[in-house]
Amino acid sequence: MTKRALISVSNKDGILEFAKELVALNYEILSTGGTKKMLQENNVPVTAVDEVTKFPEILDGRVKTLNPMIHGGLLGKFDDPSHQAQMNEHGIEPIEIVCVNLYPFVETISKPDVTWDDAIENIDIGGPTMLRSAAKNHQYVTVIVDSNDYAHVLEELKGQGSTTIETRRRLAAKVFRHTAAYDSYISNYLTEEEFPENLTMTYELKQTLRYGENPHQKAAFYQKRLGSDFSLAFATQLHGKELSYNNIQDGNAALQIVKEFDMPAAVAVKHMNPCGVGTGAGIEEAFDKAYEADPTSIFGGIIALNREVDLATAKKLSEIFLEIIIAPSFTEEALEILTKKKNIRLMTINFSQEKQDQFKVVSVEGGLLVQEDDKFGFADADIKVATDREPTEEEWKALKLGWAVVKHVKSNAIVVTDTQMTLGVGAGQMNRVGAAKIALDQAGEKAKGAALASDAFFPMSDTVEAAAAAGITAIIQPGGSIKDQDSIDKANEYGIAMVFTGVRHFKH
Protein backbone atom coordinates (compact mmCIF):
# COMPACT_ATOMS: atom_id res chain seq x y z
CA MET A 1 0.00 0.00 0.00
CA THR A 2 1.36 3.43 -0.99
CA LYS A 3 1.71 5.96 1.80
CA ARG A 4 2.13 9.70 1.47
CA ALA A 5 4.95 11.97 2.63
CA LEU A 6 4.87 15.73 2.18
CA ILE A 7 8.28 17.34 1.72
CA SER A 8 8.86 21.10 1.43
CA VAL A 9 12.14 22.44 2.76
CA SER A 10 14.25 25.58 2.42
CA ASN A 11 17.27 23.78 3.93
CA LYS A 12 17.87 20.93 1.53
CA ASP A 13 20.73 19.25 3.41
CA GLY A 14 20.17 15.51 3.24
CA ILE A 15 16.70 15.78 1.74
CA LEU A 16 17.50 14.04 -1.56
CA GLU A 17 18.78 10.92 0.17
CA PHE A 18 15.85 10.99 2.59
CA ALA A 19 13.30 11.25 -0.23
CA LYS A 20 14.92 8.42 -2.19
CA GLU A 21 14.74 6.17 0.87
CA LEU A 22 11.05 7.01 1.34
CA VAL A 23 10.31 6.16 -2.28
CA ALA A 24 12.09 2.84 -1.79
CA LEU A 25 9.78 2.25 1.18
CA ASN A 26 6.77 2.80 -1.13
CA TYR A 27 5.95 6.38 -0.14
CA GLU A 28 4.43 8.83 -2.61
CA ILE A 29 6.19 12.18 -2.28
CA LEU A 30 4.13 15.37 -2.36
CA SER A 31 6.08 18.57 -2.81
CA THR A 32 6.09 22.22 -3.86
CA GLY A 33 8.29 24.85 -5.46
CA GLY A 34 12.04 24.52 -5.23
CA THR A 35 11.94 21.22 -3.36
CA LYS A 36 9.79 19.64 -6.04
CA LYS A 37 12.07 20.93 -8.76
CA MET A 38 15.20 19.62 -7.03
CA LEU A 39 13.70 16.16 -6.52
CA GLN A 40 12.50 15.99 -10.12
CA GLU A 41 15.92 17.01 -11.43
CA ASN A 42 17.36 14.08 -9.47
CA ASN A 43 14.80 11.60 -10.83
CA VAL A 44 12.82 11.23 -7.62
CA PRO A 45 9.11 10.66 -8.41
CA VAL A 46 7.13 13.64 -7.10
CA THR A 47 3.47 14.62 -7.06
CA ALA A 48 2.87 18.36 -7.10
CA VAL A 49 0.70 19.62 -4.28
CA ASP A 50 -1.57 21.42 -6.73
CA GLU A 51 -2.37 18.03 -8.30
CA VAL A 52 -3.73 17.00 -4.91
CA THR A 53 -5.53 20.27 -4.10
CA LYS A 54 -6.83 20.78 -7.65
CA PHE A 55 -5.99 24.41 -7.08
CA PRO A 56 -2.93 26.26 -8.40
CA GLU A 57 -0.35 28.08 -6.36
CA ILE A 58 -1.43 31.72 -6.24
CA LEU A 59 -0.32 35.12 -4.98
CA ASP A 60 3.35 34.54 -5.80
CA GLY A 61 3.32 31.26 -3.90
CA ARG A 62 1.83 32.74 -0.72
CA VAL A 63 -1.06 30.28 -1.03
CA LYS A 64 -0.31 26.71 -2.05
CA THR A 65 -0.71 24.26 0.86
CA LEU A 66 -3.49 26.08 2.74
CA ASN A 67 -6.13 23.69 1.51
CA PRO A 68 -8.48 21.05 3.06
CA MET A 69 -7.00 18.37 0.79
CA ILE A 70 -3.68 18.88 2.57
CA HIS A 71 -4.77 19.74 6.09
CA GLY A 72 -7.50 17.11 6.09
CA GLY A 73 -4.77 14.57 5.31
CA LEU A 74 -2.65 15.95 8.15
CA LEU A 75 -5.32 16.28 10.83
CA GLY A 76 -7.57 13.30 10.19
CA LYS A 77 -7.51 10.56 12.81
CA PHE A 78 -6.61 7.38 10.98
CA ASP A 79 -8.65 5.10 13.27
CA ASP A 80 -11.69 7.33 13.80
CA PRO A 81 -14.68 6.07 11.70
CA SER A 82 -16.22 9.53 11.52
CA HIS A 83 -12.98 11.13 10.34
CA GLN A 84 -12.42 8.35 7.82
CA ALA A 85 -15.95 8.68 6.44
CA GLN A 86 -15.51 12.43 5.95
CA MET A 87 -12.12 11.97 4.34
CA ASN A 88 -13.52 9.36 1.97
CA GLU A 89 -16.48 11.56 1.12
CA HIS A 90 -14.18 14.41 0.06
CA GLY A 91 -11.44 12.29 -1.48
CA ILE A 92 -8.86 13.22 1.13
CA GLU A 93 -5.95 10.81 1.57
CA PRO A 94 -3.94 10.67 4.80
CA ILE A 95 -0.38 12.03 4.93
CA GLU A 96 1.80 9.93 7.21
CA ILE A 97 5.06 11.90 7.08
CA VAL A 98 5.62 15.64 6.95
CA CYS A 99 9.11 17.01 6.38
CA VAL A 100 9.07 20.80 6.38
CA ASN A 101 11.35 23.62 7.39
CA LEU A 102 10.64 27.27 7.11
CA TYR A 103 11.49 30.32 5.06
CA PRO A 104 14.84 31.69 6.26
CA PHE A 105 13.46 34.65 8.20
CA VAL A 106 16.36 34.93 10.65
CA GLU A 107 18.95 34.61 7.91
CA THR A 108 17.14 37.32 5.96
CA ILE A 109 16.96 39.89 8.77
CA SER A 110 20.60 39.16 9.65
CA LYS A 111 21.72 40.68 6.35
CA PRO A 112 23.03 44.24 6.71
CA ASP A 113 21.09 45.51 3.70
CA VAL A 114 17.76 43.78 4.42
CA THR A 115 14.64 45.75 3.55
CA TRP A 116 11.32 45.68 5.36
CA ASP A 117 9.67 44.05 2.32
CA ASP A 118 12.33 41.31 2.21
CA ALA A 119 11.72 40.54 5.87
CA ILE A 120 7.94 40.39 5.46
CA GLU A 121 8.14 38.13 2.41
CA ASN A 122 10.25 35.69 4.42
CA ILE A 123 7.57 35.18 7.06
CA ASP A 124 6.40 31.63 6.39
CA ILE A 125 2.68 30.95 6.76
CA GLY A 126 1.99 27.59 5.11
CA GLY A 127 5.05 25.90 6.59
CA PRO A 128 4.25 26.54 10.26
CA THR A 129 0.61 25.68 9.61
CA MET A 130 1.52 22.28 8.16
CA LEU A 131 4.00 21.63 10.94
CA ARG A 132 1.51 22.49 13.66
CA SER A 133 -1.22 20.39 12.04
CA ALA A 134 1.05 17.38 11.78
CA ALA A 135 2.47 17.87 15.28
CA LYS A 136 -1.02 18.11 16.77
CA ASN A 137 -1.89 14.83 15.06
CA HIS A 138 1.37 13.13 16.04
CA GLN A 139 -0.50 10.07 17.25
CA TYR A 140 -0.68 9.21 13.56
CA VAL A 141 1.71 11.54 11.73
CA THR A 142 5.51 11.72 11.85
CA VAL A 143 6.64 15.33 11.52
CA ILE A 144 10.26 16.32 10.90
CA VAL A 145 11.68 19.82 11.07
CA ASP A 146 15.37 18.99 11.59
CA SER A 147 17.55 17.13 9.09
CA ASN A 148 19.38 15.49 12.00
CA ASP A 149 16.25 13.38 12.56
CA TYR A 150 16.12 11.86 9.06
CA ALA A 151 18.36 8.90 9.90
CA HIS A 152 16.45 7.89 13.03
CA VAL A 153 13.07 8.06 11.26
CA LEU A 154 14.37 5.92 8.39
CA GLU A 155 15.82 3.42 10.83
CA GLU A 156 12.43 2.90 12.48
CA LEU A 157 10.55 2.82 9.16
CA LYS A 158 12.89 0.16 7.82
CA GLY A 159 12.96 -1.83 11.03
CA GLN A 160 9.27 -1.94 11.92
CA GLY A 161 7.32 -0.25 9.11
CA SER A 162 6.44 2.84 11.13
CA THR A 163 7.82 5.19 13.72
CA THR A 164 7.09 4.68 17.41
CA ILE A 165 4.71 6.90 19.32
CA GLU A 166 7.65 7.95 21.51
CA THR A 167 9.53 9.18 18.44
CA ARG A 168 6.48 10.94 17.02
CA ARG A 169 5.82 12.68 20.35
CA ARG A 170 9.46 13.77 20.64
CA LEU A 171 9.44 15.14 17.10
CA ALA A 172 6.12 16.92 17.67
CA ALA A 173 7.51 18.67 20.75
CA LYS A 174 10.52 19.70 18.69
CA VAL A 175 8.21 21.18 16.07
CA PHE A 176 6.35 23.32 18.59
CA ARG A 177 9.65 24.56 20.03
CA HIS A 178 10.77 25.38 16.50
CA THR A 179 7.64 27.27 15.49
CA ALA A 180 7.55 29.08 18.84
CA ALA A 181 11.12 30.26 18.28
CA TYR A 182 10.31 31.24 14.70
CA ASP A 183 7.33 33.32 15.82
CA SER A 184 9.46 34.86 18.55
CA TYR A 185 12.00 36.12 16.02
CA ILE A 186 9.22 37.61 13.92
CA SER A 187 7.42 39.26 16.83
CA ASN A 188 10.65 40.75 18.17
CA TYR A 189 11.55 42.11 14.73
CA LEU A 190 8.16 43.76 14.39
CA THR A 191 7.90 44.99 18.00
CA GLU A 192 8.75 48.62 18.67
CA GLU A 193 7.72 48.72 22.34
CA GLU A 194 10.64 48.59 24.75
CA PHE A 195 8.74 46.45 27.24
CA PRO A 196 5.83 44.75 25.40
CA GLU A 197 2.86 43.15 27.16
CA ASN A 198 4.28 39.70 26.34
CA LEU A 199 8.04 39.13 26.27
CA THR A 200 9.26 36.26 24.12
CA MET A 201 12.93 35.36 23.88
CA THR A 202 14.65 32.65 21.91
CA TYR A 203 17.97 31.07 22.77
CA GLU A 204 19.60 28.09 21.10
CA LEU A 205 21.47 25.39 22.98
CA LYS A 206 25.21 25.94 22.66
CA GLN A 207 26.31 23.18 25.00
CA THR A 208 25.33 21.23 28.08
CA LEU A 209 27.70 21.80 30.97
CA ARG A 210 29.26 19.30 33.33
CA TYR A 211 27.40 20.98 36.18
CA GLY A 212 26.25 24.37 37.41
CA GLU A 213 27.65 26.55 40.18
CA ASN A 214 28.13 23.35 42.20
CA PRO A 215 28.50 19.69 41.14
CA HIS A 216 25.00 18.78 42.34
CA GLN A 217 23.37 21.32 39.98
CA LYS A 218 22.64 20.58 36.31
CA ALA A 219 23.32 23.35 33.80
CA ALA A 220 23.43 24.28 30.11
CA PHE A 221 24.63 27.25 28.06
CA TYR A 222 22.25 28.85 25.55
CA GLN A 223 23.09 31.55 23.03
CA LYS A 224 21.15 34.22 21.20
CA ARG A 225 21.05 33.66 17.47
CA LEU A 226 20.73 37.37 16.82
CA GLY A 227 22.71 40.08 18.53
CA SER A 228 26.27 41.12 19.23
CA ASP A 229 29.18 38.75 18.66
CA PHE A 230 30.82 40.36 21.68
CA SER A 231 29.87 37.48 23.91
CA LEU A 232 31.26 34.21 25.18
CA ALA A 233 28.29 32.61 23.44
CA PHE A 234 29.95 33.49 20.13
CA ALA A 235 33.58 33.20 21.17
CA THR A 236 36.01 30.92 19.38
CA GLN A 237 37.82 28.59 21.75
CA LEU A 238 41.33 27.97 20.48
CA HIS A 239 42.55 25.72 23.27
CA GLY A 240 41.69 24.12 26.59
CA LYS A 241 38.91 22.15 28.22
CA GLU A 242 35.22 23.02 28.11
CA LEU A 243 33.95 26.09 29.87
CA SER A 244 32.15 25.60 33.15
CA TYR A 245 29.11 27.48 34.43
CA ASN A 246 31.25 29.64 36.70
CA ASN A 247 33.80 30.22 33.92
CA ILE A 248 31.06 31.65 31.73
CA GLN A 249 29.77 33.92 34.49
CA ASP A 250 33.26 35.20 35.29
CA GLY A 251 34.23 35.53 31.65
CA ASN A 252 31.14 37.60 30.96
CA ALA A 253 31.95 39.84 33.92
CA ALA A 254 35.48 40.38 32.62
CA LEU A 255 34.19 41.29 29.17
CA GLN A 256 31.73 43.83 30.55
CA ILE A 257 34.58 45.61 32.33
CA VAL A 258 37.20 45.52 29.60
CA LYS A 259 34.77 46.99 27.07
CA GLU A 260 34.79 50.21 29.13
CA PHE A 261 38.28 51.02 27.83
CA ASP A 262 39.52 52.27 24.47
CA MET A 263 43.15 52.28 25.62
CA PRO A 264 44.98 48.95 26.10
CA ALA A 265 43.42 47.32 29.17
CA ALA A 266 43.56 44.06 31.09
CA VAL A 267 40.95 42.84 33.57
CA ALA A 268 41.32 40.01 36.07
CA VAL A 269 38.11 38.62 37.55
CA LYS A 270 37.32 36.25 40.40
CA HIS A 271 33.77 35.33 41.37
CA MET A 272 32.31 37.97 39.04
CA ASN A 273 34.21 40.84 40.68
CA PRO A 274 37.37 42.47 39.33
CA CYS A 275 40.42 41.73 41.42
CA GLY A 276 42.69 43.75 39.16
CA VAL A 277 42.23 46.23 36.31
CA GLY A 278 45.20 47.77 34.53
CA THR A 279 45.77 50.11 31.60
CA GLY A 280 48.93 51.04 29.74
CA ALA A 281 50.59 52.15 26.55
CA GLY A 282 50.48 48.54 25.36
CA ILE A 283 48.81 45.30 26.40
CA GLU A 284 51.89 44.00 28.22
CA GLU A 285 51.99 47.07 30.47
CA ALA A 286 48.22 46.84 31.00
CA PHE A 287 48.56 43.23 32.14
CA ASP A 288 51.48 44.12 34.41
CA LYS A 289 49.27 46.68 36.15
CA ALA A 290 46.32 44.27 36.47
CA TYR A 291 48.60 41.64 37.98
CA GLU A 292 50.25 44.13 40.33
CA ALA A 293 46.80 45.22 41.55
CA ASP A 294 46.26 41.89 43.29
CA PRO A 295 48.85 39.17 42.59
CA THR A 296 47.17 36.86 45.11
CA SER A 297 43.54 36.90 43.92
CA ILE A 298 44.47 36.62 40.24
CA PHE A 299 45.49 32.99 40.88
CA GLY A 300 42.84 30.79 39.18
CA GLY A 301 41.16 33.84 37.67
CA ILE A 302 39.88 34.92 34.29
CA ILE A 303 41.76 37.49 32.21
CA ALA A 304 40.21 39.66 29.49
CA LEU A 305 42.45 41.83 27.32
CA ASN A 306 41.29 44.25 24.62
CA ARG A 307 44.38 43.92 22.42
CA GLU A 308 46.08 41.01 20.68
CA VAL A 309 48.17 38.89 23.04
CA ASP A 310 51.80 39.06 21.94
CA LEU A 311 54.75 36.89 22.90
CA ALA A 312 55.94 39.06 25.78
CA THR A 313 52.49 39.16 27.37
CA ALA A 314 51.94 35.45 26.78
CA LYS A 315 55.14 34.59 28.64
CA LYS A 316 53.89 36.47 31.70
CA LEU A 317 50.41 34.96 31.44
CA SER A 318 51.90 31.47 31.24
CA GLU A 319 53.62 31.92 34.59
CA ILE A 320 50.29 32.13 36.44
CA PHE A 321 47.52 29.58 36.92
CA LEU A 322 44.59 31.05 34.98
CA GLU A 323 41.28 29.51 33.98
CA ILE A 324 40.61 31.58 30.84
CA ILE A 325 42.34 34.20 28.70
CA ILE A 326 40.01 36.20 26.46
CA ALA A 327 41.35 38.52 23.76
CA PRO A 328 40.61 39.69 20.21
CA SER A 329 43.46 37.50 18.95
CA PHE A 330 46.75 35.79 19.82
CA THR A 331 49.96 35.87 17.81
CA GLU A 332 51.32 32.51 16.68
CA GLU A 333 54.20 32.86 19.13
CA ALA A 334 51.80 33.60 21.97
CA LEU A 335 49.71 30.53 21.15
CA GLU A 336 52.83 28.37 21.06
CA ILE A 337 53.64 29.44 24.62
CA LEU A 338 50.14 29.30 26.07
CA THR A 339 48.99 26.03 24.50
CA LYS A 340 51.72 24.22 26.41
CA LYS A 341 49.35 24.51 29.36
CA LYS A 342 46.84 21.74 28.74
CA ASN A 343 43.73 23.02 30.47
CA ILE A 344 43.82 26.79 30.06
CA ARG A 345 40.99 28.07 27.86
CA LEU A 346 42.07 30.52 25.16
CA MET A 347 39.15 32.44 23.68
CA THR A 348 38.91 35.01 20.91
CA ILE A 349 35.98 37.41 20.62
CA ASN A 350 34.89 39.98 18.06
CA PHE A 351 35.64 43.24 19.86
CA SER A 352 34.34 45.32 16.96
CA GLN A 353 30.74 44.80 18.16
CA GLU A 354 31.41 45.33 21.83
CA LYS A 355 29.19 48.38 22.39
CA GLN A 356 25.83 47.24 21.02
CA ASP A 357 22.88 48.02 23.26
CA GLN A 358 21.67 45.03 25.24
CA PHE A 359 19.07 44.16 27.84
CA LYS A 360 19.96 42.28 30.97
CA VAL A 361 17.63 39.46 31.97
CA VAL A 362 17.70 37.92 35.45
CA SER A 363 15.46 35.09 36.60
CA VAL A 364 13.63 35.26 39.89
CA GLU A 365 11.21 32.76 41.37
CA GLY A 366 8.27 32.72 38.97
CA GLY A 367 9.45 35.53 36.73
CA LEU A 368 12.10 37.58 34.99
CA LEU A 369 13.58 40.99 35.64
CA VAL A 370 14.55 42.87 32.48
CA GLN A 371 16.52 46.09 32.33
CA GLU A 372 18.82 48.01 30.05
CA ASP A 373 22.53 47.46 30.49
CA ASP A 374 24.21 50.11 32.61
CA LYS A 375 25.88 52.00 29.78
CA PHE A 376 26.25 55.26 31.71
CA GLY A 377 29.86 56.37 31.75
CA PHE A 378 31.97 59.29 32.87
CA ALA A 379 31.37 61.18 29.62
CA ASP A 380 27.60 60.96 30.21
CA ALA A 381 27.71 62.33 33.75
CA ASP A 382 26.91 65.87 34.80
CA ILE A 383 30.07 66.16 36.87
CA LYS A 384 30.02 68.66 39.70
CA VAL A 385 32.93 69.45 41.96
CA ALA A 386 31.33 69.49 45.42
CA THR A 387 34.35 70.58 47.44
CA ASP A 388 36.46 73.72 47.67
CA ARG A 389 39.36 72.03 45.90
CA GLU A 390 39.07 70.73 42.35
CA PRO A 391 40.90 67.52 41.37
CA THR A 392 44.31 67.81 39.74
CA GLU A 393 44.86 66.46 36.23
CA GLU A 394 46.32 63.25 37.66
CA GLU A 395 43.42 62.88 40.09
CA TRP A 396 40.91 63.28 37.25
CA LYS A 397 42.57 60.36 35.43
CA ALA A 398 42.34 58.21 38.54
CA LEU A 399 38.72 59.21 39.18
CA LYS A 400 37.72 58.29 35.62
CA LEU A 401 39.34 54.88 35.96
CA GLY A 402 37.67 54.25 39.30
CA TRP A 403 34.25 55.28 37.98
CA ALA A 404 34.63 52.93 34.98
CA VAL A 405 35.40 49.98 37.25
CA VAL A 406 33.14 50.54 40.25
CA LYS A 407 29.92 50.01 38.30
CA HIS A 408 31.02 46.43 37.63
CA VAL A 409 31.67 45.62 41.29
CA LYS A 410 28.94 44.07 43.43
CA SER A 411 27.25 46.60 45.74
CA ASN A 412 28.09 48.01 48.16
CA ALA A 413 31.20 48.79 46.15
CA ILE A 414 34.32 50.89 46.71
CA VAL A 415 37.28 50.99 44.32
CA VAL A 416 40.63 52.67 44.95
CA THR A 417 42.71 53.60 41.88
CA ASP A 418 45.67 55.52 40.63
CA THR A 419 45.93 56.73 37.02
CA GLN A 420 46.56 53.27 35.54
CA MET A 421 45.23 50.54 37.81
CA THR A 422 43.02 49.46 40.64
CA LEU A 423 44.72 49.43 44.01
CA GLY A 424 41.91 48.02 46.14
CA VAL A 425 38.42 46.65 45.55
CA GLY A 426 35.74 46.30 48.22
CA ALA A 427 32.78 44.32 46.89
CA GLY A 428 29.36 43.13 48.00
CA GLN A 429 29.39 44.40 51.56
CA MET A 430 26.32 45.11 53.62
CA ASN A 431 27.55 48.62 54.49
CA ARG A 432 29.67 51.10 52.62
CA VAL A 433 32.27 51.58 55.33
CA GLY A 434 32.91 47.84 55.28
CA ALA A 435 33.49 47.95 51.52
CA ALA A 436 35.78 50.97 51.94
CA LYS A 437 37.79 49.24 54.67
CA ILE A 438 38.43 46.22 52.42
CA ALA A 439 39.49 48.38 49.47
CA LEU A 440 41.68 50.68 51.56
CA ASP A 441 43.32 47.82 53.44
CA GLN A 442 44.15 46.14 50.14
CA ALA A 443 45.58 49.38 48.73
CA GLY A 444 47.70 49.91 51.85
CA GLU A 445 50.42 52.52 51.40
CA LYS A 446 49.43 52.93 47.74
CA ALA A 447 46.21 54.61 48.88
CA LYS A 448 48.21 57.74 49.68
CA GLY A 449 47.51 60.19 46.88
CA ALA A 450 45.05 57.80 45.21
CA ALA A 451 41.37 58.21 44.24
CA LEU A 452 38.34 56.45 45.67
CA ALA A 453 35.14 55.65 43.74
CA SER A 454 31.83 54.66 45.30
CA ASP A 455 28.90 53.10 43.42
CA ALA A 456 26.36 55.03 45.56
CA PHE A 457 26.22 58.09 47.76
CA PHE A 458 27.60 58.33 51.29
CA PRO A 459 24.75 58.34 53.82
CA MET A 460 27.22 59.57 56.43
CA SER A 461 30.66 61.15 56.46
CA ASP A 462 32.34 58.03 57.88
CA THR A 463 33.54 56.78 54.47
CA VAL A 464 35.27 60.10 53.83
CA GLU A 465 36.85 59.85 57.28
CA ALA A 466 38.21 56.38 56.46
CA ALA A 467 39.45 57.56 53.06
CA ALA A 468 41.25 60.54 54.59
CA ALA A 469 42.92 58.34 57.19
CA ALA A 470 44.29 56.15 54.40
CA GLY A 471 45.64 59.10 52.42
CA ILE A 472 43.02 59.32 49.66
CA THR A 473 43.10 62.75 47.97
CA ALA A 474 40.14 62.53 45.56
CA ILE A 475 36.69 60.90 45.67
CA ILE A 476 34.03 60.30 43.04
CA GLN A 477 30.50 59.37 44.09
CA PRO A 478 26.92 59.98 42.88
CA GLY A 479 25.86 62.40 45.61
CA GLY A 480 22.20 62.76 46.47
CA SER A 481 22.14 61.94 50.17
CA ILE A 482 20.30 64.27 52.53
CA LYS A 483 23.59 64.31 54.44
CA ASP A 484 25.79 65.19 51.45
CA GLN A 485 26.93 68.34 53.18
CA ASP A 486 28.40 66.33 56.05
CA SER A 487 30.59 64.44 53.57
CA ILE A 488 31.49 67.65 51.72
CA ASP A 489 32.50 69.35 54.96
CA LYS A 490 34.60 66.35 55.99
CA ALA A 491 36.32 66.28 52.58
CA ASN A 492 37.06 70.01 52.82
CA GLU A 493 38.45 69.48 56.30
CA TYR A 494 41.03 67.03 54.93
CA GLY A 495 41.67 68.83 51.62
CA ILE A 496 40.09 66.03 49.59
CA ALA A 497 38.66 66.90 46.17
CA MET A 498 35.23 65.29 45.80
CA VAL A 499 33.07 65.21 42.67
CA PHE A 500 29.46 64.16 42.24
CA THR A 501 28.22 62.32 39.12
CA GLY A 502 24.48 62.46 39.82
CA VAL A 503 24.11 58.77 38.87
CA ARG A 504 24.59 55.68 41.00
CA HIS A 505 25.85 52.27 39.83
CA PHE A 506 24.14 49.64 42.00
CA LYS A 507 25.01 46.10 40.93
CA HIS A 508 23.17 43.29 42.71
Disulfide bonds with the S-S distance in Angstrom:
none
